């Protein structure tokens, strides 16, 4: 790919090459680092950069949780800058920041994440409406993933509330709002694999936007539903795996274990994708030959 390829073009190119929508999640908690790494900013950076080197090649995208760096103040931000600069040019970097403010504040947040750190995508909260999203879309071609149905246990407290005037639950309203307001490939949704029925129903409700799907791996989310439904008609989606790769080993062999785990998850996703492709081909063949009609 050319150096000027957009994030969506790079994402599609890596998906075509790797055959699986694996997104490597990097959430380096200082209390969960492998043996030999100190529970401070140096250990966090070493672990994050080691994961990127060991497992990044198996993934179409890398999702970095910025809170694990921000917690260390200026030293953490500097470490995050170094990590972001290490991401290969053909890789897609998503910063999991969950920003959601308005006006000049949102503009400055976008300047930090897209301008300084040069991320390809960010996660955003929809609670403040369009004013929280538009400042990030001022950066051409960058990707935005709006929180809809998240993977945490208490997600339904608000996300499952019914919106009376639309006959929808709140997360469904968020999804339709995004699909109607920004009918373009670079605005997607965060939809967790831990609520597989909602994942499937949201894909039926909004076929266009790409989904960033967390919750597979340590959280026990539905891998098949995630792979089947992450891609939208407008753009390819990604399925994030964090702890199942990062915590594959807590010993000094953690890099080797992370590589093996990433290969494992890529393989599983590839198998689901291959099955889907075969099913589609079979249906198309049946239609062409006149079967079932």
C-alpha positions, 0 to 999 in steps of 0.5 A, spaced: 500 500 500 502 507 498 504 511 504 498 515 503 493 510 503 487 511 508 486 507 514 480 504 511 484 502 505 490 499 510 485 496 514 482 492 508 489 491 505 491 487 511 484 483 512 485 481 505 492 479 506 491 476 513 484 473 512 481 474 519 479 481 522 483 480 529 484 487 533 490 486 538 488 490 544 493 493 548 491 494 555 497 494 560 495 494 567 501 495 571 499 489 576 498 484 571 505 484 567 509 478 566 515 476 570 521 480 570 517 487 568 517 492 573 510 495 575 511 502 573 511 506 567 517 503 564 514 496 565 508 498 562 511 501 556 516 495 555 510 490 555 506 494 550 511 495 545 513 487 546 506 485 545 506 490 539 512 486 536 510 479 538 503 479 536 502 485 531 503 482 525 497 477 526 492 483 527 489 487 522 489 493 527 492 495 534 487 498 539 491 501 545 487 503 551 490 510 553 488 510 560 494 505 562 499 510 560 495 517 562 495 514 569 503 515 569 502 523 567 507 526 563 512 520 563 506 515 561 504 520 555 511 520 553 511 512 553 504 512 549 507 517 544 513 512 543 508 506 542 504 509 537 510 511 533 512 504 533 506 502 530 508 500 522 505 504 517 501 499 514 498 497 521 491 501 523 492 504 530 486 505 534 486 509 541 481 506 546 480 513 549 472 513 550 472 521 549 465 525 549 466 532 550 463 538 546 466 544 543 473 547 544 474 541 549 473 536 543 477 539 538 483 539 543 482 532 544 481 530 537 488 534 536 491 530 541 489 523 539 489 525 531 494 530 531 499 529 536 499 521 536 497 520 529 492 515 531 487 512 525 481 511 529 478 513 536 472 510 540 467 516 542 461 516 547 455 519 544 452 521 550 453 529 548 450 528 541 453 530 534 457 536 538 462 530 541 463 527 534 464 532 529 470 535 531 474 528 530 471 528 523 474 534 521 480 530 521 480 527 514 479 519 513 480 518 520 476 512 523 471 514 529 467 508 533 461 510 537 459 506 543 453 503 542 452 496 546 458 495 550 461 488 553 461 490 560 456 486 565 452 493 567 452 495 560 444 494 560 443 499 566 442 505 561 444 501 554 437 497 554 433 503 556 427 503 552 426 510 547 419 511 547 418 515 541 422 510 537 420 503 540 427 502 540 432 500 546 437 506 547 443 502 544 439 501 538 437 508 537 445 510 538 446 505 532 440 508 528 442 515 529 450 513 527 447 510 521 443 515 519 447 521 521 453 519 518 452 514 512 460 513 511 465 508 512 469 511 517 464 512 522 462 505 526 460 502 532 462 499 538 458 493 539 460 487 544 461 480 543 458 478 550 451 480 548 451 476 542 443 477 541 444 484 541 450 484 536 446 480 531 440 484 531 444 491 531 447 488 524 440 487 522 438 494 524 444 497 521 447 493 515 452 499 513 457 501 519 463 497 521 463 494 528 469 494 533 467 488 537 470 487 544 469 482 549 472 476 545 477 471 549 477 473 557 470 476 557 467 469 554 464 473 548 461 469 542 467 469 537 462 466 531 457 472 532 463 477 532 466 475 526 460 474 522 457 481 524 463 485 525 463 487 517 458 492 515 456 494 508 460 500 508 467 498 511 470 492 514 470 491 522 474 488 527 474 483 533 478 485 539 482 480 543 486 483 549 487 479 555 487 472 551 493 474 548 497 479 553 496 474 558 497 468 555 503 467 559 506 471 565 513 468 565 519 470 561 516 467 555 510 471 554 513 474 548 513 467 545 506 466 548 503 472 545 505 470 538 502 463 539 496 466 542 495 471 536 496 466 531 491 462 534 485 467 535 487 469 527 486 462 525 480 461 529 477 467 526 479 465 519 476 459 520 469 462 521 470 467 515 472 461 511 465 458 513 462 464 511 465 465 505 463 457 503 456 458 505 455 465 501 458 461 495 453 455 496 447 460 496 449 464 490 450 457 486 443 455 488 440 462 486 444 461 479 442 454 478 435 455 480 435 451 486 430 453 491 426 457 487 
